[in-house]
């Protein structure tokens, strides 16, 4: 009996040029999460494929790069801007096979650029930036990790301000926690404390006790660090 490949081909139609293409995804049975970091970054078993590598779908025909979270709607003028800045500059490249880390980084940068030009929801662009930060973390590239955590933080704050996270998989509790945690990781302890407090204040109405507990743990860790800076 043939051994099942962890990767399979998923069919997509490009939102921009309507070209049909396939891209790799990881079969769920091969995904094994060992644990999650405090900003929800999954740490996978080395023996299994990492689905984060295949999060962005890149059209080989025009270069438009998106995720399953992208809306099919293009605000007025955005298609023209994408044509000028992405499609007309595109050198045909195929990311539909097994990806290296370098390949993956390119797809995320393309995805974030397209998301920005398309004026996608802040929560969608934030999802690209934070995953790219996680990839740099896995490579021990702290400078680039911090760069993209800060970009993700800015988008999460924008999402909270605009309320565009509503109706997505990111709850208000999770969003407030993430803003606190990314503030903490990027050195703004005052903002971190403010947002962790917002999460803890919601504990009676929250449907996510785990996130309330995580906020309390981060709050305690910060207090201990302030008391014992060395």
N, C-alpha and C positions, 0 to 999 in steps of 0.2 A: 504494500500500500504506500502510495506516494506521500512524502512528508508535506504537511501544510505549511505554506510560506507565511511568515508573520505579516507581510505586506500584501495588499490587494489593490487593484485599480478601481478608482471611483470616477464615474462620468460626471462632467460638468459642462455647462454652456456658459461661455464668457458673458458677463453682464454688459460688457462694453461693446464687443464686436460680434457677439453671438456665435463665435467659433466653438465647436465641440472639441473637448479634449479630455484626457484622463490624467489623474494624478494619484500618487500612492497615499494610502492611509494604513494605519496599523490595526490589525484584527484585535478586538477587545480582549480575547482570551489570552493574548500574548503580553498584555499590559500588566505589570506587577509593580505597584507603588510600595516602596519600603516605608516611607514616611513623608510628611509635608513640613516644609519650613514655616516660620511664623508669618510669612506673607503668602502662604498657600502654594509655594513652589513645590511641585511633586518631585520626589527623588525616586527614580526608578531603579529596579534591579539591573545590574550590568548585563544580565543574560537576556534581557528583553528589549524590544524596540521601544523607542521613546516617541510617543505620538506628537509631542510638541514640535518635533522636526518637520512634521507634515501638516502643520496648522494652516499655512498660507497656500492658497491655490494660485498658481501663476499661469496665465494664458500664454502658450508658446507662440501664438500668432501676433498678439498686439502688446503683450507685456503687462496688461492690467492684472493687478494682484489683489486678491480679496480673501476673506474668510467666510465661513458659513454664517457669520453674524452680520455681514454686509446687507444693507437694504437694496432691493432692485431699483429703488427710486434714485434718480440723479437730479439734484437741485439745478435750476436754470443756470446755464453757463459752465457747469462742471464737466460735461462731456467734452466741450471744446477745449477746456484747459487740460484735461487728461490727454486728449489727442495731441495737443501741442507739446506737452511736457513729458509724456510717457510713450504713447504709441508711436509718434513720429520719430522719437529718438531710439526706439527699440531695436536692438540687435538680436535677431532670433536666437533664443536660448531655451533649452528644454529642461525644466526642473521636475519632470514627471517620473523620474527613476529614483532609486535609492539615493538619499541625500547625505552629503557630508555636513559637518558643522559649518564650514565656509558657505556651502550652498544654502543652508538654512538661514544663516545670518543675512545673506543677500535677499532671500525671499521675504524676510521680516522687514527689512529696510524698504523694499519695494512696496510691501503691503501697507506700511505706515505712511509712506509717501502718497500712495493712491487714496488711502483713507482720508488723509488731510486735504488733498485736492478735491475729493468728492464731497467733502464736508459731512463725513459720517458722524454718527453720535460720538461724543467724547468717550463714552464707555467702551465703544468698539476700538477706537484708537488706543485707549489705555490698555486694553487687552493685548494688543500687539507689542506695545512698549514693555509691559511687565514681563511677558514671555521672553522677549529678547534679552532683558536683564537677567532672567533666570538662566538662559543659555550661556551668557558671558560668565555668570557665577559658576556654572559647571566647568568652565574653562579657567577658573581662577583669575579672570581678568577684571579686577576690582574697579579700575578706572571706567571701563565701558559699562560695567554693571551699574555703577553709581549714576552715570550719565543717563541711562535709560530708566532707572528707577525714578529719577527726578522728572523726566518727561512723562512717565506714567502717572506720577503724583499730580502733575499739573492737569492732566486729562481727567483724573478721578475727581479732583476739586471742581473742574468744569462740569463734570457729569452731575455732581451733587448740587451745584448751583443751578443748573438748567433742569435737573430732574429727569435727564434722558436715560437713566438707568431703569426707570419704572417699566415693567413689562419684560425685563430681561431676567437672566438667571442670577444677576447680582442684586441681592436684597439691600435695603437701606442699612441694616446692621453690618453686613459684610463690607459695604462701601465705606461707612464711617470708620470701621476697624482698619481697612486698608489704608485710608488716608492717614490715620494715626500711625500705623506701622511703617509706612513708607516715609513719613515725616521723621520717625525715630531712626530709621536706617540711614537717612540722608542728613542726620545731624540737627534736626530742629525739634528738640525735646519739648519745647513749650507748646508747639502745635500738636505734637504727638499726645501730650498729656490732655490737651483740650478735647481732642477727638476720641481718645480712649474714655474720657469722662462722659462724653455724649453717648457712647455705646453702653456703658455701665448704667447710666440713668434710664435706659430703655429696658432694663432687665425684667420688669414686671409685665411688659407688653410683648416682649420678644418671643418669637417662635424658634430662636436659634440659641439655646443655652450654651452651646459649645463656643460660639463667638463671644458671648458675654464673658465666659470663663477665660478665653484667650486675652481679651482686653484687660481683665483683672490681673492676669499673670504678667502681661507687658508692663502694666502700671506698677506692680510690685517690683519688677526687675529695675525699672527706671528709678524708683525711690531708693532701692539698695545702692544703685550706682551713684546717685547723688550724695548719699550718706558716706559711701566708701569709694571716692573717685579713683583711688589707686587699686 
